[in-house]
Amino acid sequence: MSSKRDELIEKYASDIKDKFGGQPDMDLLTKVAKGLGPAIYNTDASKVSGGDDKELETVKKNYLIKKLGLKDEPKLMEAIKSVMDTYGSSNRNKHRAVIYYMLCKHFNKASVY
């Protein structure tokens, strides 16, 4: 099981390097992936649709507010949209773990993990 997860984490890391131009913090990335639990193995649940406002709202509520403990304010959605834009609107494989990782870094909330 862990080798499958390791493969996914490698894929996420390469996305972060390619799309966001940074060297990922592998420790944090691993924790974010583990935090998503079995969802990372589900093709549908492991991705986020950038064009689906309802889905972006879910990321905001379930991740930024519930998990990271942030206050609900406009800057949350701005950050989500910014990550989505950087990921690339043409990219249909926006991995939830990558998005959560980038948001976690953006809001400086690594301590949550």
C-alpha positions in Angstrom: 0.0 0.0 0.0 2.7 2.5 0.9 4.5 2.1 -2.4 1.3 3.2 -4.2 1.1 6.2 -1.9 4.8 6.9 -2.5 4.3 6.8 -6.2 1.4 9.3 -5.9 3.5 11.6 -3.6 6.3 11.5 -6.3 3.7 12.5 -8.9 2.5 15.4 -6.6 6.1 16.5 -6.0 6.8 16.6 -9.7 3.6 18.7 -10.2 4.7 21.2 -7.6 8.1 21.5 -9.3 6.6 21.8 -12.8 3.6 23.9 -12.2 4.6 26.0 -9.1 8.3 26.1 -9.7 9.3 25.2 -6.2 11.1 22.4 -4.4 8.4 20.7 -2.3 8.7 20.1 1.4 8.4 16.3 1.1 7.6 15.9 4.8 4.7 18.3 4.6 3.5 16.9 1.2 3.5 13.4 2.7 1.5 14.5 5.7 -1.0 16.3 3.4 -1.4 13.2 1.3 -1.8 11.0 4.4 -4.3 13.5 5.7 -6.5 12.9 2.7 -6.6 9.2 3.5 -8.1 6.8 0.9 -9.4 9.7 -1.2 -6.0 9.9 -3.0 -6.6 6.5 -4.5 -10.0 7.4 -5.9 -9.6 9.0 -9.3 -12.5 11.3 -8.9 -11.9 12.3 -5.2 -8.2 12.8 -5.7 -8.7 15.6 -8.1 -10.3 19.1 -7.9 -12.2 20.7 -10.8 -11.1 24.3 -11.0 -14.2 25.3 -12.9 -16.7 23.9 -10.4 -17.5 26.6 -7.9 -19.3 24.1 -5.6 -16.1 22.0 -5.4 -14.0 25.1 -4.7 -16.5 26.0 -1.9 -16.0 22.5 -0.5 -12.2 23.0 -0.5 -12.7 26.3 1.3 -15.1 24.9 4.0 -13.6 21.4 4.6 -10.0 22.2 4.2 -9.2 25.9 4.9 -11.8 26.5 7.5 -12.3 23.1 9.2 -8.8 21.6 8.8 -6.6 24.6 8.8 -8.8 26.7 11.2 -8.9 29.8 9.0 -11.6 32.4 9.2 -14.1 32.5 6.4 -13.1 35.6 4.4 -12.8 36.5 0.7 -9.0 35.9 0.7 -9.6 32.2 1.1 -11.4 31.9 -2.2 -8.8 34.3 -3.8 -6.0 31.9 -2.6 -7.8 28.8 -4.0 -8.4 30.5 -7.4 -4.8 31.7 -7.5 -3.5 28.1 -6.9 -6.0 26.9 -9.5 -4.7 29.5 -12.0 -1.1 28.6 -11.4 -1.9 24.9 -11.7 -3.2 25.8 -15.2 -6.8 26.0 -16.4 -5.9 23.6 -19.3 -4.6 21.0 -16.8 -7.4 18.6 -16.1 -5.5 16.6 -13.5 -5.4 19.0 -10.6 -4.5 16.8 -7.7 -6.2 17.6 -4.4 -3.1 16.8 -2.4 -1.1 19.4 -4.4 -3.8 22.0 -4.0 -4.1 21.4 -0.3 -0.3 21.5 0.0 0.0 24.8 -1.9 -2.8 26.3 0.2 -1.2 25.0 3.4 2.1 26.7 2.4 0.3 29.9 1.3 -1.4 30.3 4.7 1.7 29.2 6.6 -0.3 26.4 8.3 2.2 23.5 8.2 1.9 23.4 12.0 -1.6 21.9 11.6 0.1 18.7 10.5 
